[in-house]
């Protein structure tokens, strides 16, 4: 996959370069890797217009989180944060059988003791930035998601896993704890008691077990190409893009912020978010299309 910094330079040549399939493409790419970058960015068009895909690609390291991967991931998040054409962000792996194996322990072993803390802090901040993106974020887990890989997934709004996926916060095996939000986000998703059990025992769940406890929204049988979760995530993303973008963003804000406070304060947050959609052109278009029994055309206005 092309380097993120090279996309604009190569865009004009995409019709003659097969390697650009999937970037600005109406047909989502099945996924492939090159040595050009650790994080690729695809802006889909056609039926999936509005969906931007982040693809992780460190095959030799099972997409382990390194300094460079973290740097590119932070840049990708920053670049879509204020892009109104991006209606949904979808995370996936371009490496078969793995989503993200967690921290790059080989690289970390070479760090000075005083470098480890700042790196973990930077990773924690990056994952929080992902969580705080204004548009919905979906993660497709078609393989192993351990440690930091699962912590990244926990920060997404929706999680889709293949039944062959492996998910777990296994840091206690290394005599440490999850350090990028796992101890806080996991109990908010599956409950305190279950989160403690999973972290204390360093348990690893498959996709169906994860779905049973509500850790993932959907589980799907893996296919021959190893991208079943990605295809299901695309289906969900497409359904989201059919709705008013401002309404979707405000709904995310109301739910996410409301879950952090008491009910009374949450209702006030909902009221404030509702006020943001009343005067919009999208709201008028939605009501008009409903009355005319046609598909609405939303412009994010």
N, C-alpha and C positions, 0 to 999 in steps of 0.2 A: 504494500500500500504506500502511496506517495507520502512524502513528508508534508506535514501541515503547512509549513512555510513555503512549500513549492507549489501549492495548489493553484494559486492565482496565475503563476507563470505558465503552468502546464495546461490550464483550462482551455485555452484556445486550440490546443492540439489534441483534445480528447477524442475527436472523431477518428483520428488516424492512429491512436495508441490504444491497443487492447488493454493495457494495464490500468486504464482509467475507468474501466467498466464499474458502475456502481456509484461513481462520484458524479453528481448532477445527472443521475440516471433515473429513468422511469422504471427500470427493472433492478430491484435491490440485488447487490452482488452476494454470492454465496460466501465469500470471504476468502482471502488469501493474504500471504505475508511476503514482505521483502525486508531488506535490511535498512530501509530508508528512514523509518521512524518507529517509535514504540507505541505511539497513539495516532491513528489515522482519523480523518473526519470525512464523512460522506453526507452530502446534502441531497436527499432523494427528491425526485420530481414525479410527474405523472400521478398515478393513484396514491402515491405516498408523499406527495409534496407537503412540505412543512415538517417532515421528519428528518432529524439530523442524527446520524449514527456515529458514535465514538467506537473505534475498533482497537483493541489491545493486541499488540503483536511483538512479543519477545519469545519466540518459540524455544530457544535454547534454555531459557530461564523460567519457562511455564508462566510467562507474564508476571513474574515477581516484580514487586514495586521497587524500582531503583531510583536513584537521583534523577536520571534522565527521563524515565517514564513519568515520574511525578511532575517534573518541570513541564513536559509536553501536555500532561493532563490538566494542569493548572491553566496553561495558556488556552487550551481548547474550551474549558469552562468559561474563562474570561471573555472569549470571543463570541460565545453564543448568549451570554447573559443579557445583553441589551439588543439582541437581534430579533425583531418582531416577526421576521419570516420563519423563525424556528418555533414551531408549535409543540413539538415533542422531542425530547432527547432520548436516544436509545443506546444503552451500553451493551457491547457484545465482545466476544473474543474472536480473533481471526486464527487462533491456534486450536486445532482439533483436540477435543477431549479435556480442555482446561479453560476456565474463565480467568482466574488469578490465584496463584498459589500462596499469596501473602507477601510479606516483606522479602527482599532479596538478602538472604542471610549471608551469602558469600560476600556481597558488597559491604554489608554491615560489619562483618568480622574485620574488615580492613579499616573501618572508621575508628578514629580516636574516641575515647570515652566521652569527651566533651562534645563530640559531634552527633552522638546518638540521640540525645534529648531533643535538640533543635530539629533533627530530621523527622522524628516521630511527631513533634509539634506541628511541623509543616504538613505532614500527611493528614493529621487530624483536622487542620484548618482547611485543607483542600477538600476533604470529604464533607465538611460542613458547608463549603461553598457549593458543592454539588447538590446537597440537600436543599440549599436556599435558592436554587435557580427558580425563576418565576414560572416556568413552564413545567408540565409533568415530565418526570424522568422514569424510564422503564429500564430494567436490566434483564438481559437474557442470559441465563446460566445454563450453558450446554455442557459443562464439565465441572472440574474441581474449583471450588470457591472456598478457600481456607484462610483463616486469620484476616489479614487486611483485605483480602479479596471479598470475604463475606461482609466485613465492616463497610466496605464501599457499597455493597449491595443493600445493606440495611438503610443506607441514606437515600436510596431511591424510593419513589412513590409506589411503584409496583414492581414485583419480582415474579419472573416466569422461569421455571426450571424444567429441564428434561428429567425423566425418571432416573436416568443414569448419572445425574449430577451428584457431587459430593460437597456438602456444606458443613462447616464447623468453625468454631472459635477454639483453636487448639493450643493457644499460647501457654496454658498452664503446663503442658508437656515440656516446655522450655523453662519452666520455673519463673515465668513472667505473666502478665495479664494483657488482655486486649487493650491497646493503647490509642486506637483511632476511633473511639466512640462505641465500641462493641458492648462494653458494660452498661452503657446508657440506652442505646437504641434497641438492643435485643430484648430487654425486659418490657420495653414499651410496645413491642410487637407481639411477643408470645407470653408475656406475664413474668413476674419476678421469680416465682418458684421454678418454672421451666427453664428460664434463662440461667439461673444459678446451677441447676442440674447440668445443663449443656456445657457451661463454662468450667465448672468444677471437675467434670469428668472428661473434658476435651472430646466430647462426643462428635462423631461425624455422621450426618444423616444423608440418605439419598433423597431424590426429588419428591417421592411420594410421602416419605416420612416428614419432610419439611412442610408439605402441603397440609398434612394431617394436623399439625400444631399451628397452622396459620403463618408460618415463616415465609412461605411464598404464596402468591395469589393463585397461580395456575401451575399445574404439572402436566407435561405432555410426554408421550412415548417418543423416545429418540428415534430418528430416522437414519437412513443409510449415509446421508451426507453430514450428519452430526450437527444440524442447525435447527432442530425442531423447536427449541425454545425461542430462537431468534425469529422464526417464521410466525409463531404464536404472538410474540411481542409486537411484530409488525402489524398483525391483524388488530391488536388492541390499539396501537398507535394510530392506525387509519381511522378507527372508530372515534377516537378523540378529536382528530383533525376535522371531522364533519361538524363539530360543535363550535359555538362562538368562542374565539380565542380569549377574549377579555373575560368572559364568564368562566371559562375553565381556569384561567390564572387566578381570578378572585376566589373561586371555589377552593383551589389549592391553598391560598393564603388563609382563608377562613378556617379550613380544617386543620392545617398545620399549626397555625398560631393558637387556635382555640383549644387544641389538645394540651397546650402547655400551661393553661390557666384554669380558674374555676369556671363553672357554667355561666354565671352572670357576666363575667368579663368576656367569655367566649361569645355570648350573644351580642355583646357590644361590638366585638370584632366583626361578626357576621353582618351586623347592621351597617358598619362602615364599609365593608366590602360590597354589600348590595347597593349602596349609594353610588359606587363607582360604575355600576353597569346600567343604571337607570337612564342616563342621558346619551348612551352610546348609539351610534348608527347601527351597530351589529344587533342591538336589542330590537330596534325598529324593524330591521330586515328579518329577524327571526320571527317576530309576530306577524309581519306581512306575509312571509312565506308560509307560515302555518295556516293563515286564513285562506291563502290562495292554493293550498295543498301542493306546494312545490318545494324543491330542495333549496334551502337558503344559501346565499353567497356571502360569506363572511370575509371582511377585509381587515379585521383587527382594529376597528375604529369605533 
